[in-house]
Amino acid sequence: MNIYKLRVLFYLDKVKTNQKGKCPIKCRLTFLKTRKQFSTGIFINPDHWNNKQQVTKPPNAENKIINMQLSLISQKINEAFLMLQVLPNDFDVDDIYKKFMGEDTKDEITILGAYDLHNEKMKKLIGVDFNKLSWSRYVESRRKVAEFIKSKYKKSDVKLKQLDLKFIKDLEFYWKTEKKLRQATIYRSMQRVKKIIQFAIDENYLQKNPFSLYKNKKYKGVIVYLTDEELKKLMNHQFTQKRLQQVKDMFVFCCYTGLAYQEMDSLRAKHISKGFDGNLWINISRKKTNQPLAVPLLPQAEVILNKYKQVDSDVVLPSISNQKFNSYLKEIAELVGIEKKLTHHIARKTFATTVLLSNGVSMEVVSELLGHSKITVTQEHYAKVVKSKVSEEMLRLKGVIKS
């Protein structure tokens, strides 16, 4: 049998004979050595079926109608097969069936359809390869692209094969002008769209990459962190309000551990143990990457843990939502006199810069303690800090040489 030829076969499913003694006629498509079976929705007396000739007999009025229906089904299947043959993408028996049923085939899948397929796969891998936050960002990305399509094209969706460089440029322009997004946000948003397009290519839904001629402009913002003076000023300030004192302590704790909000919030006593060097270490998984993270517990952080440690409890720090945490940090900054917009993430930046890099810790170690997947990520973010440190050291050296 020629595997590149489509074979259409009708047959009776006698197992599903109904109360009237009639059997359903099913259809089997065979293409590339793969089968696809489905019900035609037609029932007949099994004694009237001629399997060899693929028709019903005798030629009475009812059987004539059934034969016409089967002939029409066969004709539509072959039409679907012929239409797929003139398209550029490879196809399989499932595509033939989908085309026959009027569903989207690989060549007809839309960008939002690609999002749905990608996000469904990603959702099943939450806790394995991804965390829920990463998945939710792609759900939000789909919403933003759908919003653009509706605004720009007055349509609910766009086929993948219709995407080109103009679509990408128009999307970028829309985010800049209509949504007033910052360049850093646009960069991250466009990276997710690019990921969906690559997914579609990998799954053979798309051949040409509309991103091939597009250059995504990466925004290198200024890293905001507390200087050594600001950190000490914050640590020495005591608040009368319990909520502010707790948030200050937790923020300082993260300044000396580099934990992101999610790691801090999920930190438990079981995550803290003695390491190979006899000192206490935090051993936890990074929520963002699901990769193991090991951080030595510095004295400043240990003092805070001991302050909030509860007897017969695995909880080591107070629990507070990220939104409230950042809201209280705003109050704290005003009361302490820190003229920076404090957020929890600044604690992580402070750990990398003021606590580590400014004290001569190598970029390799900083990368490890931050849980970055590649050292290039660390270098990209903190290269300016290293240059500043070099400048300070050179000034100190000049002073030594002169003396």
Secondary structure by P-SEA (a helix, b strand, c coil): ccccbbbbbbbbcccccccccbbbbbbbbbcccbbbbbbcccccccccccccccccccccaaaaaaaaaaaaaaaaaaaaaaaaaaccccccaaaaaaaaacccccccccaaaaaaaaaaaaaaaccccccaaaaaaaaaaaaaaaaaaaaaccccccccccccaaaaaaaaaaaaccccccaaaaaaaaaaaaaaaaaaaaaccccccccccbbbbbbbccbbbbcaaaaaaaaacccccaaaaaaaaaaaaaaaccccaaaaaaccccccccccccbbbbbbccccccbbbbbcccaaaaaaaaaaccccccccbbbbcaaaaaaaaaaaaaaacccccccaaaaaaaaaccccccccccaaaaaaaaccccaaaaaaccaaaaaaaaaaaaaaaaaaaac
